[in-house]
Amino acid sequence: MSSVKQGIRAAQTGMLINAGLAGIKLAAGIAGNTYALVADAVESGADVFSSMLVWGGLAVAAQPADERHPYGYGKAEAIAAAAVSLMLLGAAIGIGIEAVKEIRTPHLVPAPWTLAVEIRASPSRSTSPPASPTRECRWIRARWHQVEVPRAAAPATARPAT
């Protein structure tokens, strides 16, 4: 199987897994009264969208060269990666703004079982660097997710109401 097909297959698999995770996290977050799980569900939904961008970028990049593009469409993958990066930056800014607003508002303590849902619903991630450019988008997203989510979710699930 070619690296492009492997990349497309990984993007499709990631979309399905993240869609399932988004549903589980959203239901548990609403039932358990925890903003961290609801936010993580939204993030998993954003992962579905970014997987679609990666899938589209890989599909376009795999097209052969033609008269309009004599060097091929290889840069489509880099454009998809840039779009995913801008989406993550926008999400980070939005989360920061909302976090400042939410800190000022008292909330109920989340149900204790929601922490178990957060830990079990987070898929394992590879820490090895990308072996090819087709894996770069997924690897960058996974690194961001691996650093950002645990740091953000732990304090939010344990914060008492004031």
PEZICOR-V961945 format. One record per residue. N is the residue number from 1. D_LAST is the distance of its C-alpha to the last C-alpha in whole Angstrom. Layout:
n=N d_last=D_LAST
n=N d_last=D_LAST
This chain:
n=1 d_last=56
n=2 d_last=55
n=3 d_last=52
n=4 d_last=52
n=5 d_last=52
n=6 d_last=50
n=7 d_last=47
n=8 d_last=47
n=9 d_last=47
n=10 d_last=44
n=11 d_last=42
n=12 d_last=43
n=13 d_last=42
n=14 d_last=38
n=15 d_last=38
n=16 d_last=39
n=17 d_last=36
n=18 d_last=33
n=19 d_last=34
n=20 d_last=33
n=21 d_last=30
n=22 d_last=29
n=23 d_last=29
n=24 d_last=28
n=25 d_last=25
n=26 d_last=24
n=27 d_last=25
n=28 d_last=23
n=29 d_last=20
n=30 d_last=20
n=31 d_last=21
n=32 d_last=18
n=33 d_last=15
n=34 d_last=15
n=35 d_last=16
n=36 d_last=17
n=37 d_last=20
n=38 d_last=20
n=39 d_last=21
n=40 d_last=23
n=41 d_last=25
n=42 d_last=26
n=43 d_last=27
n=44 d_last=29
n=45 d_last=30
n=46 d_last=31
n=47 d_last=33
n=48 d_last=35
n=49 d_last=36
n=50 d_last=37
n=51 d_last=39
n=52 d_last=41
n=53 d_last=41
n=54 d_last=42
n=55 d_last=45
n=56 d_last=46
n=57 d_last=47
n=58 d_last=48
n=59 d_last=51
n=60 d_last=52
n=61 d_last=52
n=62 d_last=55
n=63 d_last=57
n=64 d_last=60
n=65 d_last=62
n=66 d_last=63
n=67 d_last=65
n=68 d_last=62
n=69 d_last=60
n=70 d_last=63
n=71 d_last=61
n=72 d_last=59
n=73 d_last=55
n=74 d_last=53
n=75 d_last=51
n=76 d_last=49
n=77 d_last=47
n=78 d_last=46
n=79 d_last=45
n=80 d_last=43
n=81 d_last=41
n=82 d_last=41
n=83 d_last=39
n=84 d_last=37
n=85 d_last=36
n=86 d_last=35
n=87 d_last=33
n=88 d_last=31
n=89 d_last=31
n=90 d_last=30
n=91 d_last=27
n=92 d_last=26
n=93 d_last=25
n=94 d_last=24
n=95 d_last=21
n=96 d_last=21
n=97 d_last=20
n=98 d_last=18
n=99 d_last=16
n=100 d_last=15
n=101 d_last=15
n=102 d_last=12
n=103 d_last=10
n=104 d_last=10
n=105 d_last=8
n=106 d_last=5
n=107 d_last=7
n=108 d_last=8
n=109 d_last=9
n=110 d_last=13
n=111 d_last=16
n=112 d_last=17
n=113 d_last=21
n=114 d_last=20
n=115 d_last=20
n=116 d_last=24
n=117 d_last=24
n=118 d_last=23
n=119 d_last=26
n=120 d_last=28
n=121 d_last=28
n=122 d_last=29
n=123 d_last=33
n=124 d_last=34
n=125 d_last=36
n=126 d_last=39
n=127 d_last=39
n=128 d_last=42
n=129 d_last=43
n=130 d_last=45
n=131 d_last=48
n=132 d_last=49
n=133 d_last=48
n=134 d_last=48
n=135 d_last=45
n=136 d_last=43
n=137 d_last=41
n=138 d_last=39
n=139 d_last=39
n=140 d_last=37
n=141 d_last=35
n=142 d_last=34
n=143 d_last=34
n=144 d_last=31
n=145 d_last=29
n=146 d_last=30
n=147 d_last=28
n=148 d_last=25
n=149 d_last=24
n=150 d_last=23
n=151 d_last=22
n=152 d_last=19
n=153 d_last=19
n=154 d_last=18
n=155 d_last=15
n=156 d_last=13
n=157 d_last=14
n=158 d_last=12
n=159 d_last=9
n=160 d_last=6
n=161 d_last=4
n=162 d_last=0
